[in-house]
Amino acid sequence: MAGRAYAHATKQEALEETETMIQVYADFAQQYMGVPVIQGVKTANERFAGALETYTIEALMQDGKALQSGTSHFLGQNFAKAFDVKFANKEGKEDYVWASSWGVSTRLMGALIMAHSDDYGLVLPPKLAPIQVAIVPIYKSKEDLDKISVVVDEIVLKLKQRGVSVKFDDSDNRKPGWKFAQYELKGVPLRLAIGPRDIENNTVEVARRDTLTKEVVAIDGIDDYVTELLDVIQDNIYKKALDFRAEKTTEVNSYDEFKEILEKKGGFILAHWDGTAETEQKIKEETKATIRCIPLEGDKTPGKCMVTGKPSLQRVVFAKAY
């Protein structure tokens, strides 16, 4: 668990820190992990014990379940009073500190695996991949490998100068096909294959992990091609997850419809709730779905609770979750 707790002089400072950190987590999840998230606040039932407000980022996995992927808590002065944590303010008077606490955990690794992987193994976004490009030589003799190595060494140098992490796998105890499968399994974003014929044609075969497509491109300018393609892959992985979430997000207006969608489709369900802990608990007991968050952005149109018909300030996000 990577967590932090801070003491602040004012309520405003503590609130600003709480809101800043949930934004930091959301930016990291989306821009680096390629995982779209909904930012929101937890209900009283779901918030951190002792907190006045818990902010969360909620991600959707490929099995249609939600994963709480990071939280940031506004603790008010509750813990300060419980543990007698005071400070001298600008006027020299003693006062209880205002506290914030925030953290993410190894569940982000689970999110990365469950959001993107396929039947062939991991799919890693380039910004987080330990190896961004794997180069596999195709050869029959040592003479072939020597010729290929000369060309590959130059490619590796150019890519490393562009900040790309590269592995040239010239090990002789595994066949190329085995290596291809291994790098797919490990989620390496790009795989380059090069053999004697490629050397003659001044070309290299490039295979994308995200789309499992291949193309033959010129070796000249390969560093430009690869760096641009890594950006394209990063964007595509995020877009694929975003499109999946959109497809698996449903607005419902009745409790019967809610139950049907939850059972047959899963994913995020946007529904009106009357704001009471009793209704929230009833839904949880009857369906195993919980309110993942009250979203900070999106439709704020008031309506009627799908269960009780009482007034609702806005739709909230329901889902079955890990």
Steps between C-alpha positions, in 0.01 A plus 500: 500500500634842404319739731553842653334698775548873545414756765373839384438831674159560343199311373549654154860379474400146597216497248724632221760230572229231495365620165848548350608145577195330351570699183864383506382139524247547220764656274743214566236232438389655172819646355745226603297186572255561217209430739203741489360581844197673647580751775247536775426499870400199704169477682501513882475118507799453271736774614815444707421455872537834676524704181264786425539439126662228291587570136552203271595400148300205368613291204311233307662163435435281195275266699260787567600548864616828652834546672563780748840613378600780736354704785559835665342586834406826667526411869397834650615526863364161606834324532670808643247510783521125554879506528537856634703631205528878534705786360556866575318713241605845374340665801704275727195310618484122512264333255437150369651425158285434195605174333505339157602146409542341160642191340505240225611140529614196302141469382610738222704211362186291503316781322769513232479124439121470509426810294719422199612137480376245247524124438864536396613662827578848623442815298713778646470869414837623366540762775514223763656211306846400634591396144329711236661334197631144465713418197518137387755391235401231248810309392643158415874558529737703714589697188134601464482605866818707470356693202167551677674611822686779323171644374313441826772663713448819302120479542539440876732799534258730317202382706683535830598853404126568464436366851353168385579187705614223264602137532690325221437131567783320322496202738556174315314258725149588381343515154351827370143368531550430870642849550204656317258320733697602809503869414128485424444335838702772674307776325795665323337775287712453187694209355745536214610197298791518259664236281745479204228585247408809704865606496500472118177701473596747775176417681379368835176332606315690774235324712263692731391334823179702536351407162708185423567643154827498304650711226830526319665842516827655384794497740577859402315722745402205719566705816242760393255228401532309827476801733190626318345152500555461875295818552230361271494173699475688831200697369339193346520295820326781689238548228420128492440501877298822474280357222448184705392705802258703286350178363467361854346812657121506517244750631200339669183647650336205674617243753388211278702639210795545738491134605469379141792710371715403798441130434516492120743781413689612811725802490420844636135584558390862539187524711319736735524432874319680780815562705405277793720230651194273528433498125871458426518199735183344354648516147829352621330211682264418215737537204860500636550832316638803685510870433851541365484879520298815459674631185654846507433557130222406263123530509378680815133485407282418802247217484323233702662210685461176303405313819291739713392767253626769736694803365859444382754776444686321219581159359764296683725220376406145599695181422607168636859546613818330615 
